[in-house]
Amino acid sequence: MAHPDFIASHDGTTRRNGRVAHGDGSLGDAPFRRLVDKSPDGIAVHQEGRVVYANQTALRWVGAQYADQVHGHQLVDFIHPDSIEAVLARMATLRNEGDVTRPSEGVLLRLDGTTLDVETVTTLTTWEGAPAYHVTLRDLTFVRTAQRSLRYQAALVERVDVAIIATTVTGLVTKWNRAAEVIYQRPAASALATPVGDAVGATFDLPAVVEGGGAVLATHHAADGQQLIVRMSVAPLDTGYVLACIDETASRGGERLLRKIVNSLEEGILVVDATGRVTSVNPAAERILGLPAATLVAGDGRAVHRIPMYDVSRHPVDQDDRPVAQTVRTGRPVHGSIIGIDRPDGRRVWLRVSCRLLDGDDRHGATILVSFSDITAEQVARERLTHRATHDALTGLPNRAAILNQIAASLRAQGDRRLGAVLFIDLDNLKAINDSLGHDSGDELLRSVAQCLRASVGPHDVVGRLGGDEFVTLVAGDASPAQLASYVARLERNLAEPMKLGAATVRTQGSVGVTVVTPDDERTAIEILRDADSAMYATKAKRRRRVYRRPGGPPPASGAHAGGPR
């Protein structure tokens, strides 16, 4: 373990008696430490199975905001289970101080449950005079992305007879394959680093070509001035653009070669006519959608439109609001729309979808290019983080921030989803249970109360936990005072039922305050919640007497109450 004088703090530093500690446990100066902390590589030290140091890069890669989220924790907490055995085996080969492992790949386990592929090198060293392991980590995500891009570009350059030209975002040529040399009679040495328009003897705007569908038939000129009729396809890359140029008079096999390129893409591609009929499908689309091409183009060619589709809130998307329908209706492209679909095998996958007219000048009767990629892992991770930020960790109920957002949204809703009343519920005996049975039993009680409340409300009502022993119920739709009173009575009866907490059986009771929300209510979400809180305190003061309060009016006669669903 690290020396007790070493302090892991929220600012990510490790200090001993006010001085910065190096990875070997020795004391050094702050400039050296800053260099280590700012290193683009992740650097960590572990001793006796626990992390004793991690620099800022390593902390960021595991998703930690503070050093003490990592320091002192078990090393295996940050290694994917499939990688633990290999990591330990490599450590076992280090016998003398200074021994170093060969670079090896592994999987880092982040605090949010996601993973990161890394390359690691481990050195046997000392920390505070005792053996320790110094680990240098390198993020492989960018490396693998770059490798895939290079392999893809290399395949294009070496295997096709089409002129493949890559450019920067400003249009300077960075790649000029052999076919380009032949078609344009210009060697690569004279084309590289020149504007692409000069290299192909034409004037065009690359972003405009992409926006217009990505393909045009244009007149280019060879180096000797010869006029060329070229079918040019342009696609954006992270680093600029890639152009596939086919001499229509000299390259009769151009369409076949372009199809091979499309079929090699990892992105799904559909070609849809103006009626919405699918006419062409690439292998990636079959794999992502879980449907064979024969099914997608069979019959009326509209099988893809019958696939259930959802927006990011998991609400069904109407046919007219789907990306393809929008482009058919307006002629305008749709870029990066995120949708979920239910595959025939029951899996829900999330896609990033773009649609555009192949011929931007002919909206009527034009063909639509639909491209999409599977982002399920990314979307699930994003939803997991959102859920953690908006839900109580103990009970799984929406937290205060989520409840306030729900109140604000419900005020604008209509029908059964409109907010009719807010119930503020305070448990009267949580402290006594904590004191007599312990906080574990108190936590179990809160989880039981959450289940009880969820079981007591209507299908459109929302139950949340504000913190401590305070809960809230948002009642949807209009309800009479008698209906609300009946609802509250049911909540109180359910809460009063005996609850099993370990070996003990307890009874609890709650003080319930209610504020009614009318269709023309002008209060904010915070004001509505505050009024419900005030009503709860009035109920608690009168013990089991109920309070019924309308906005802007005095409480009614003794014994009246407000409550929830029908």
N, C-alpha and C positions, 0 to 999 in steps of 0.2 A: 504493500500500500504506500501511497505518497506520504511524505513527512507531514506531520500535523501542522507544521508552520507554513506549509504551502496552502494558499487559499485560492479556490476556483471561484471566480466572481462573475456577475452578470455582464461585465464589459469584455469577457472573453480572455482575461489575462490570468496568469498564474504567478503568484508572488510569494516570496519568503522574506519576512522581516522588511517588507517594502521594496525589495529588489527583485528584478525579473529572473526567472529560472529558465535555463536552457533545457533541451530535450534529454541531455545526459544527467540531469539533476544538479549540474553545477550552476553557480550564480554568475550572471553576466550582465552586460549593460543593455539598456532599453533599445538602442538602435538595432542591435543584433536581433533582439526579440521581435522587433517590428518587421524586420526582413522575413523572419520565419512565419509570422502571423499573416503577412501579405503575400506569401508564396502562392503561385497559381496551383501548385500541387497540394493535395491534402497531406498533412503531417500529423502523426499521432504517436504517442508512447503508451504502452500498456505493461503492467507489472502485476504478477500474481493474478492474472486473469481479469484485471480491472484497468480501465482507461485512466491514466494520470495526467495526460496532456493531449489537447487537440487544437490545431491552429484554426484560424477563422475559416479557411477553405473547407477543412474537414467538418467543422461545425455546420457550415452552410449545406454541405452535401448530405448530411444526415437529417437536415431540416430542423436543427436546433437554433434557438434564438440566444441562448445563454450557455456559457461554458459548463455551468453546473447541471445542465440537462444531460451532459455526457460524462464529465469527470466523475470518477468514483463508481461508474456503472460497469456492469459485466461486459467484457469484450464481446461475448457471443450475442449480446443484445443488438449488436450492430452488424452482424454477419448473417446472411441468409442461411437457413438450416442446411440447404444443399451444399453450401460452400465450407461449412465449419470443419468437417473432417479433413479436407484438403489443406485448409489454412493451418490446422494443428500439425499435420504431417510435415509441412514445409518448416514450421517452427522447430520441430524436433531435429532437423538436420543441422541446426545452428548449435555449435558446441563451444566455441571460443569467442571472446569479445571481438567484435569487428567482422565476424562471419556474416555473409550477405546471401540471401536467396536470389535465385534468378527471377526476373519479372514474370509474374503469373496473373491470370485473370481470375476475378472473383465477383461476387454479388454483394453489394452493400445494402443493408436493411435500414431504411429511413424510419424516423419516428412516426410518420403518418402511415406506415405499412407498405409504401411503395419501395421499389428497388432501384439501384443504380449500378450499372456494370463498371467495374474499375480494374485497373492493373496495379498490382502491389509489389513492392520490394521491401523485405523485412531484414533488419540488421540487429544482431545481438549487441546490446550496449549495457550501460549501467545508469541507474537513476537512484539518487540518494544512497550511493554506495552499494546497491544491490542490483542483481541482473534484471534487465528489462529489455523490451523489444521496441525498436524504433521502426515505424511503418511509414513509407511514402506511397501515396495513392494518386493515381492519374485517372481522370474521367474518360471512359472509352466511348461515351455517347457521340461526341463530336467526331472522334476518330473513325468510328464505324460508319457514321453518316457520310463522312468524306470518302471513305473507302468505297461505299456503295455507289456514290456519285461518280467516282473515278472509274470504277468498273463499268458503269453504265455508259459513260462517255467513251471509254476505250472500245466497248463493243460497237458503238455507233461508228467510231472512226475506222475500225479495222474490218468490219464485216459488211458494210453496206456500200453500194455504189452511188449513193446520194451524197451531194455536197453537204457536209455537216459543218456548220460554222457557229462557234460560241463567241459571245461578246460580253463586255462589261455592261453595267447598267447604263453607261453613257454611250454604248454602241461601238467601243473599240474592239477589234477582233482579237480574241485570245486563243482560238482554235481554228485551224483551217486544214481539213483532211485532204487526202490524196484526190478524192473525187472532185473537191472544190478546185484543186490545181488544174485538173483536166478540163472541167466545164468552163472555168473562167480563164484558162490559159495563164494563170498567175501563180508563181511558186509561193509557198507558205511564207518564205522570208520577206517577200514584198507585201504580203497581206497582213501579217501580224502587226498589232499596235496601230493599225490605220482605221479610220471610220468605216464601218461596214458598208455604207452606201458607196464610198469610193472604191472599196474592194470589189463589189459586184456590179458597179456601174449603174446605180439606180438611186432614186431618192424616195425614202419612206420613213415613217415614224413607227419604231418598234412597239411602243406602248399602244399606239392606235391600232396596229395590226392585231395585237392580242385582244384589245377591247372589242374589235370588230369580228371576233370569232377565231382568230389565230391562223387563218389560211387565206392566201390571195394568189391570183394569177397575175403576174407582172412581167414587164419587159426589163431585162438586165442586159449588160454588155460585157463581153469578154475583154481581155487586156488589149487585143488588137482592134477593138471597136465593133466586133461582130455582135449583131443583135441576137439575144436569147429570150425565148418565151419560157418563163420559169414558174413552176408551181412552188410557192414558198410557204412553209408552215413555221410559225414562230411560237415558242413556249417560254414562259418566264421561269428562271431558276433563281435560287437564293443569291447567286453571284452575278446575275445578268440575264442573258437570253441565249437560247439555242435555236438555230435556224436549220431546217431541212429543206434544201433547194433541189428541185428536180427539173432537168432540162426536158421539157415535154416533147421535143423533137428527137432527142438522142437517147432518151432513157425510157423505153417503153415499159419497163418493169417497175416503174416508180410506185404505182399504187400497191403492188404486191409487197414491195419493200417497206413502205409506210405501214402497211397492215402488220408486218412482222414487228415493227417497232412498237406499235400500239399494243400488240399482243404480249410484248415483253414487259410492259409497264406493271408496276405493283398497284397503280391506281385503277379503279374500275372505270370503264368507259362504256357509255350507251349512246347510240345515235337514234334520235327520235324525230319522226316527221311532224308536220304541222298539225296533224290530227291527234298526236300523242301516241302513235303506234311505234313500238320499238322495232328498228330495222337492223341493228347491228349491236353485237355484244362482245366484249373482249374477255379472256379467261379470268382476269382479276375480278370483273363484275360478277361472273358466275360464282366465284369463291366467296366473295363478300356477301352477296345476296342469298347464297345457299340455294340457287335455282339454276338449272342448266340453260344454256342459250336456247335450246329447242323449245323450252317452256316459255321463255321470255318473248320469243318472236312468234310463237304459234297462235293460231286463231286470229283474234283481232289485234294481237300484239300489245295488249294492255294489261298483261299479268302483273307487271311491275306497279301499276297504279292501284291494284287491289291489295298490295301489301300494306298492313296497318302501319301508320306513320305518326310520330309524336314530336312535339316541340320540347325544348329543354326543361319545361315545367312538367313534362310527361302528360300533357293534354293532347288528345287526338287532333291532328291537323286536317282541316277540311280540304276536299279535293281542289278547290279553287285557290287555296293558299299554298299548295305544294310548289317547290321551286320550278319544276317543268311547266306547270300550269301558268305560273307567273310570267315566264319567258314567252310561252305561246300567246298569252293574252296581251302582253305589253311590248314584246320584241326586245326588252331590255335584259341584259345579263344579270344573273344572280351569283354572287361570289361568297363562298365560305359559309353557307347556311348550315347550321347544325341541326340534324334531325335524328330521331331514333326509329328503327324499324323492327318488326317482329319477323324473324326468319321462319321458314316452314318447320325447322327443328325445334322451335320454341325459344330459341335464344333471342334476346334483344341486343342489337348492336347499334352503335352510334356512328353516324357518318358526317363528314364535312363535304357538302355538295356544292358544285358550281354548274351553272347552265349558261350557254350562250348560243346565239345564232351562228352557224358556220359561214353564212353569207350575210354580213351585216347590212347590205344594201337591199336585200329582198326579204322583208319581214313576212310577207304573205306566201305561203307554200314553201317556206325555207326549212332547212333541216337544223335540228338542235343538237348540240354536243353536250352531253351530261357527263361530268367527271366527279368521282367521289373516292374518299379514302376512309378506312376504318379507324376511328379514334376512340373506340370503346374504352380502352384502358385509361386514356387521358380523361375522358368524361367521367368515368366511375371515380377516379381519384379526385377530380374536382368536386363531385357531388359529396364524396366522403368528407372532404375538408369543409364544405359548406354546411353539412349536417352537424359537424362538430362545433362550428361557430354559432349555430342557431338552436342547439338543443342542450338540455341539461344532461350532464354525463351520468348522474346517478339514476334518474328515472327514464331518460330517453324522451321526455316531454319537451315541447318548444320552450325556450327560455324567455326572459323578459323582453329582449330585443325582438325576437320573433313574434311574441304576442302583440307588442305595440305595432309592428308592421302588419300583422293580421287584422288588428282592429282598424287601422287606417284603410286597408284594402277592403274590408267588409263594409265599411261605411259607404263605399261607392258601388257595392254589389246590389243586385236586384233579386227579388223573389226569395226562395228558401235560403239563399246564401247571404242575404242581407243580415247585418248584425242587429239582433233584437234586444239583447240584454247582456250584461257582464256580471258574473258572480265572482266575488273575491272570497276565498276560503282559507281560514287560518286554523291550524290544528291547535287544540287547547292544551294538550298534555304531552307534546313531544319532549320538552325538557325533562319532565318527570321520568319518562321512559329512558332517555339518555342517561340520567343520573342513576336510575335503579338497575337497568339492564345493560348499559353500555352503548356506545355510539354505533357499534355494528348493528345492534338491534334497532336503534333509531333509524339507521339507513334502510334496514329491511322494512321498517314501518312505512317510510316514505315511498318505497317502491310498491308496497301493498296498497297504499292510499292512491298512488298514481293509477294502478290497475283498476281499483274500485271506481275512481272517477271516470276513467275511460269507458268502463262497462255501464255507467249510469247515464251517459249522454246520448243525444241523437246522432244520426249519421253525418250531419253537416256541422255539428258543434265541435269546438276545439277545446282541449284541456292543456294547460301549461303550468309550469312551475316557475314562480318568480324568484325563488330562493328561500333557504331556511325551511320554515314550516308553512309557507304561503303558496297557495295554488290559485288558479283562475280558470273559469270556464266561460267561453264565448258562446252564447246561445244564438243560433241562427233563426231567422224568421220572426214574424210577429207572434206574440202570445199574450193572452189576457192575464190580469193579476192572479186569477184563480189557477190558471195553468202554470204560471211561474211559481206560485206558492206550492203547488203539488210537486213540481220538479225539485224545489229545494227540500221539501219534506222527504222525497225519495233519496236525495243525496245524503241527508242527515241519517236516515235509517240505514243506508248502506255503509256509511262510515262507522256507525255504532255497532255493526256486526263484529263479533269476536275475530281477532286476527292472531294467527299462530306465528310467534317470533321465537324460533328455536324451541326450547323446552317450555317457554312461557306462552300463555294466552292473554292478550290484552284487549281492552276496548278503548276506542278513541272517540273523540267528538270534535266537530268543527264549528267555528263561528262563521256564518255566511252573510255577506253583505251583497246587495244587488243594486245596480243602477240600470234603468231601462233606457234604451237607445231608440229614439223615434226617427222616422224617415227624414225629417228636416233638422235633425240634431246638428248643432253648429259647434259642438265641443271637439277638441282635438283628442287623439288617442290617449295622450298623457292625462288630459283632464278627465276622460271617462274612467280610466283606471284609478285615478285618484279619488273620484267620487265613489267607486265601488269599494275602495279601501276604507274610506270614511264610513260607509254604510256598515262594513264589517266591524269596525270598532264600536259603532253604536250597538250592533247586535251583541258583541262580546260584553259591552257594559250592561246590557239588559239580560245577559246570559242567553237563555234559549228563546228570548222574544225576538221576533224577526222584524227587519226594517225593509220597507218598500219605498223607494225614492224615485220620483220622476225628475228629469232634468229641469232645473230652474224652479222647482216647486218644493214645498216643505214636505217632510215625511208624513204619511197618512196616519190614521189612528192606530193605537196599539194593537199588535197581533197581525198586522198586514205584512206581506213579504213579497219579494220578487224572485223569480226563478227561471227555469229553462225550458227544454223542448217539450213538444207535445207527445 
